[in-house]
Amino acid sequence: MATATQEGKQARALLKQLREFLDGKVAPIINKYWAEDSFSFELLPAFNVHNGLAMGSIYETGSEEQKQKWLPPMACFAKA
């Protein structure tokens, strides 16, 4: 089991990764998609952030029932 210090380091590393992704991939194109009221599907393969944040939390701390309910549809982006 991770200590609070390890969890803090992991959280900071994940936030750094998220910021780099948003700054590098999303920020340059988001205004175009916002104006068109559409979604940038070319970003989907890079959405490991989605897996790391939401799915990781459910995987690590969720009940077996929650894992069965949420992880499969989230993995294929049927639910967010």
Order of alpha helices (4+ residues) and beta strands (2+ residues): alpha-alpha-alpha-alpha
